[in-house]
Amino acid sequence: MEVHSRSRFPTRSIFSAAVIVSALGYLVDIYDLLLFSIIRVPSLKSLGLTGPALLDTGIYLLNIQMVGMLIGGIAWGVLGDKKGRLSVLFGSIILYSIANIANGFVQTVEQYAVLRFIAGIGLAGELGAGVTLVSELLPKEHRGYGTALITAVGMAGALLAWAIAQVYGWQTCFFIGGGLGFLLLTLRVGVLESGMFHKMSVLNVKRGQILSLFTNRKRFGKYVRCILIALPTWYLIGILMTFAPEFAKALGVKGTITGGEAVFWCYLGQAVGGMTSGITSQFMRSRKKVIGMFIVALSLFVSAFFLQGSSTPSTFYAICGLLGIANGYWALFITVAAEQFGTNLRATVATTVPNFVRASLVPIALSFQSLKGYLSVSYGPDNGIIYAGIIIGAVAIMIALASLRGLDETFGKDLDYLET
């Protein structure tokens, strides 16, 4: 430990098997998670949907996937604290790999919905378990570097999904995602379990008690704030990027905009932002300050998104990239959540928190859809979707900033302790 703490750039610990495999796992996770946003239009058109049904059914399927992730997040989180971090890494990827391969054979929207739900359950376990494992294995002063590497590699999953979608049909894209998952399983065989988890197991401590997050007022408040600081991240991905074609049309962008390319540029930016946020938190020796800076930057770029007017596709995609950079605090926020709680609740928190954030897309999307319909009556369809997007985004950003103020700084915090 002393060798690591004296090394400014701890390359040996950062490039350990656990960090590399967690990063590759996040790559496959992001590939499968964002694939629907990329191939939404062609896949739904092949099932016979057209016009407004592409947006409405897209919201429905996205919500179904997010509900699955919420349920999966709770289940995998508890399992991670009870049975170990590696059990989640293996089990979750098997489930979503099978679901994605089956997704390539769907013939109806109902079949699509069932498999998105199952895939959502599987996808829920990957990132939280990986971040928990890496946080417990790396020296406390260097956890931000591990987060940066996981984010940079993981975000490449969205770029890979977009690139494959340019070459292959939507069914093949699902097959490839499932195949990548099974390939990843072979790399995980040599990864070791967290020493902190082993120590807790020997002590026979009660662990994975998710209800204990709700029975202590202070602990519950901390848990809720961990969730709320990331609300803008899935407003950006689930609303602005997924429905980029509809926003571009309403804004008067001169040219064709696709959801797949918007996601590509956003996640290219997010790869840069994720690595930047992790490294910056190391140099500033603060998680909170960096997350606050990124949320403020996100609010500025959201404003630019809605103020661009009759721009070109190049300008539109450039703004998507800037939004992605500002959205790069995603993995850092999960690290903060993991660092807020003891070893016997850490996996539960780190796995449920991002999935509650993802599941927040359900009320966000429903509110957006309802508000869009209401405002369209008074201001027209184009202004309706724009005004709804602005209002929902402003609320999400204000909630995030207010929640951040109440969290403790966790940079360099010793994680070898238990919640009582």
Secondary structure, 3 states (H helix, E strand, C coil): CHHHHHCCCCHHHHCCHHHHHHHHHHHHHHHHHHHHHHHHHHHHHHCCCCCHHHHHHHHHHHHHHHHHHHHHHHHHHHHHHHHCHHHHHHHHHHHHHHHHHHHCCCCCHHHHHHHHHHHHHHHCCHHHHHHHHHHHHCCHHHHHHHHHHHHHHHHHHHHHHHHHHHHCCHHHHHHHHHHHHHHHHHHCCCCCCCHHHHHHHHCCCCCCCCCHHHHCHHHHHHHHHHHHCCHHHHHHHHHHHCCHHHHHHHHCCCCCCCHHHHHHHHHHHHHHHHHHHHHHHHHHCCCHHHHHHHHHHHHHHHHHHHHCCCCCHHHHHHHHHHHHHHHHHHHHHHHHHHHHCCHHHHHHHHHHHHHHHHHCHHHHHHHHHHHHHHHHHHHCHHHHHHHHHHHHHHHHHHHHHHHHHCCCCCCCCCCCCCCC
